[in-house]
Amino acid sequence: MIKVLFICLGNICRSPMAEAVFADLVAQAGLSDAIAVDSAGTARYHVGEPPCPGTQRIFKTHNLPYAGRARQISVADLHAFDYLIALDSSNKIDVQSMLAREGIEKPVYRLLDFAAGVDVPDVPDPYYVGNFEKVYDLVLAGCVGLLARIEKAHADLLQK
């Protein structure tokens, strides 16, 4: 099983959106039995809360099932997940610091590192700027590229 964790600050906007979008792409590809998807935040501001209303609107608009609640990333996550995907540079640095403190050598990627044709490095936080649909477009582009990367890198494990 390949495990993917999406990480943002509070785990109520971007990372649950990425989790839902990626899980939907994984299901469409027939890979739900081979790829597990989750999300977490680097901060604990919203632990236990559902996604924010703007993200919930995106779920409804795009028919994306989601029942998760916000949680904070843990040391156990650093060990358990194969792909640590930050939604922006700041959270990438925070996760890299956690890994260094624990003596774990593992890459941390930004979601948009995988997005073809996108000229920004970070998914903006819609909690502050709104524009959830634009954030969705960026997340979708990153998730499509990430799934293609995983399918290529793990072709032997993902044979359908």
C-alpha positions in Angstrom: 0.0 0.0 0.0 1.3 3.4 -1.0 0.4 6.1 1.6 0.0 9.8 0.7 -0.5 12.6 3.2 -1.5 16.1 2.2 -0.4 18.8 4.7 -1.4 22.4 5.2 -1.6 24.7 8.2 -5.0 24.0 9.9 -6.3 21.0 7.9 -9.7 22.7 7.2 -9.2 24.1 3.6 -6.4 23.0 1.3 -5.3 19.7 2.6 -8.7 18.1 3.0 -9.5 19.4 -0.5 -6.4 17.8 -1.8 -7.2 14.6 0.1 -10.7 14.4 -1.4 -9.6 15.3 -5.0 -6.7 12.8 -4.9 -8.9 10.1 -3.4 -11.4 10.6 -6.2 -8.7 10.4 -8.8 -7.3 7.3 -7.2 -10.8 5.7 -7.2 -11.4 6.6 -10.9 -8.1 4.9 -11.7 -9.2 1.8 -9.9 -6.3 2.1 -7.4 -8.2 2.6 -4.1 -6.9 -0.8 -2.8 -3.3 0.2 -3.5 -3.1 3.9 -2.5 -4.3 5.3 0.9 -4.9 9.0 1.2 -5.1 11.3 4.3 -4.5 14.9 5.3 -3.3 16.8 8.4 -2.2 20.2 9.5 1.0 21.5 11.0 -0.9 23.5 13.6 -3.6 22.4 16.0 -5.9 25.4 15.6 -8.8 23.5 14.2 -8.3 19.9 15.5 -11.6 18.1 15.4 -13.4 20.6 13.2 -14.9 19.8 9.8 -13.6 21.5 6.7 -14.4 25.2 6.4 -17.6 26.2 4.5 -15.7 27.2 1.3 -14.1 23.8 1.1 -17.4 22.1 1.8 -18.9 24.0 -1.1 -16.1 22.7 -3.4 -16.9 19.1 -2.2 -20.6 19.6 -3.1 -20.0 21.4 -6.4 -17.5 18.7 -7.6 -19.3 15.7 -6.0 -16.3 14.8 -3.8 -17.2 12.7 -0.7 -15.4 13.7 2.4 -16.1 12.9 6.1 -12.8 13.8 7.7 -12.1 16.1 10.6 -9.0 18.3 11.1 -6.1 16.7 12.8 -2.5 17.7 13.5 0.4 15.8 11.8 2.2 13.4 14.2 5.6 11.7 14.4 3.8 8.5 13.5 2.7 10.1 10.3 6.3 10.9 9.4 7.1 7.2 9.6 3.8 5.8 8.1 3.4 7.9 4.9 5.4 7.3 1.7 4.6 10.7 0.2 4.5 13.9 2.4 2.8 16.6 0.3 2.8 20.1 1.6 0.4 22.6 0.0 2.9 25.5 0.4 6.5 26.2 1.2 6.0 27.3 4.8 4.3 24.0 5.7 7.0 22.1 3.7 9.7 23.7 5.9 7.7 22.9 9.1 7.5 19.2 8.1 11.1 19.1 7.1 12.0 20.5 10.6 9.9 17.7 12.2 11.7 15.1 10.1 15.1 16.5 11.1 14.2 16.6 14.8 13.2 12.9 14.5 16.2 11.9 12.5 14.1 10.7 9.6 15.4 11.2 6.1 12.4 11.5 3.7 11.5 14.0 1.0 8.7 16.5 1.4 7.2 17.8 -1.8 4.9 20.7 -2.5 1.8 19.7 -4.3 2.4 22.1 -7.2 5.8 20.5 -7.9 3.7 18.0 -9.8 1.3 20.4 -11.6 1.9 20.8 -15.3 1.5 24.4 -16.6 1.2 26.0 -13.2 3.6 28.9 -12.6 3.1 29.3 -8.9 4.9 27.2 -6.3 2.3 27.3 -3.5 -1.4 26.7 -3.3 -2.7 30.0 -1.6 -4.7 29.6 1.6 -8.3 30.3 0.8 -9.1 30.7 4.5 -7.5 34.2 4.1 -8.0 35.0 0.5 -11.2 33.2 -0.6 -11.3 32.1 -4.2 -11.9 28.4 -3.4 -12.6 27.5 -7.0 -9.1 28.8 -8.1 -7.6 26.8 -5.2 -9.5 23.8 -6.4 -8.1 24.2 -9.9 -4.5 24.3 -8.5 -5.1 21.3 -6.3 -6.6 19.3 -9.1 -3.6 20.1 -11.4 -1.2 19.0 -8.6 -3.1 15.9 -7.8 -3.3 14.8 -11.5 0.4 15.2 -11.8 1.1 13.5 -8.4 -1.0 10.5 -9.4 0.8 10.2 -12.7 4.2 10.3 -10.8 3.1 7.6 -8.4 1.7 5.4 -11.2 5.0 5.7 -13.0 7.3 5.2 -10.0 5.3 2.3 -8.6 4.0 0.6 -11.8 5.1 -2.8 -10.5 2.9 -2.4 -7.4 -0.1 -0.8 -9.1 -0.8 -3.3 -11.8 -4.6 -3.5 -12.2 
